[in-house]
Amino acid sequence: MRKFDYSFLDNGLLPSGLLNTTAGIYSLKTSAGVRKEEYAKVFTELEAIAKVQSVKSSNAIEGIVTSDRRIAEIVNQNSAPLNHNEAEIAGYRDALNLIHTDYRHLSFCERDILGLHKTMMSIAGYEFAGQYKNTDNVIIEVATDGTRSVRFRPTAAAETQAAMEQLVLAYADANSNANINPLLLIPCVILDFLCIHPFRDGNGRLSRLLSLLLLYQNGFDAGKYISFEEQINNYKAYYYEALQKSSAGWETNENDYFPFVQNFLSTLYMCYKELDKRFAVVNGKRIGKNARIEATVLGSIVPISKAEICAIHPDISKTTVEAVLGKMVKAGQIQRIGEARNARYLQNR
């Protein structure tokens, strides 16, 4: 059976592109957090808009569609579903609402994963809602000439429950390790969930709900205000390409997680950037440069240099970066590794 082990995320040997993206996310997250405290009404309005976009986009990825007017009516619970597609849409609405309101009380455990699937699928009348698959499934690829082939064979039905148990335990173990960044761990777990493909239907939509759940629980809630699902749908060709690359060799524990991780983090980064842009439109206050620098350093899981910080924040001078770093070293927040041009900085743990 597939082995679930995320200890490789503890060795610090990660592509530089991922480090820059994670540092950027932490910096933008800090800005959003400050704004949220001062402009709660704005964020409430953004959440209402994003909820409609999320329900629409996550279902559209799977070919489940209706008109924009009907989507809004269903999400805002002004109308009951009128057909099967709308029942599927209403189910996703209910599961998304559950995550938005109760994410602090939900766990990444089999009980809650099955419960979310049941919530998502029950309105459409599926008898298998909230139950693992009882027959094997395969991921089919259709070529341009119409011929079909098996692209991926998920975990067999007979092994699914055991695989999900191991996935849940592996996540809990890695999430308790302070040296493993949750931004890197979460997409690895979501990829494994997709490769197990534990349900007869609804795996893709549930994977997006679980992504939000784990992100919210770890403090990354941009998807509440800028639809994470819409960003995936807008660039779904890249999403599926990354999924295909990272699932190759999965059955034999030889897959490369990082194409999927990079796509996942790029999607989250776009959400934070869009939130930053939209908030500026409503005349929100910008966070100070010092706090942005601090968030960038504290968000980096490996030593980061002054040059790398300046590249992430081109509007901040090198002198300001140096001053903030010196203050943080003196306060014991971070440590300096190396000297002069080779100096790098890392959070004290």
ABEGO torsion letter per residue (X at the ends): XBBBBAAAAAAGBBBAAAAAAAAAAAAAAAAAAAAAAABAAAAAAAAAAAAAAAAAAAAAAAGBBBBAAAAAAAAAGABBBABAAAAAAAAAAAAAAAAAAAAAABBBBAAAAAAAAAAAAAAAGBAABGBBBABBBBBBBBBAAGBBBBABBBBBAAAAAAAAAAAAAAAAAAAABAABBAAAAAAAAAAAAAAAGABABGAAAAAAAAAAAAAAAAGBAAAAABBAAAAAAAAAAAAAAAAAAAABGAAAGABBAAAAAAAAAAAAAAAAAAAAAAAAAAGBBBBBAAAAAAAAAAABABBBBAAAAAAABAABBAAAAAAAAAAAAAAGABBBBEBEAABBBBBBX
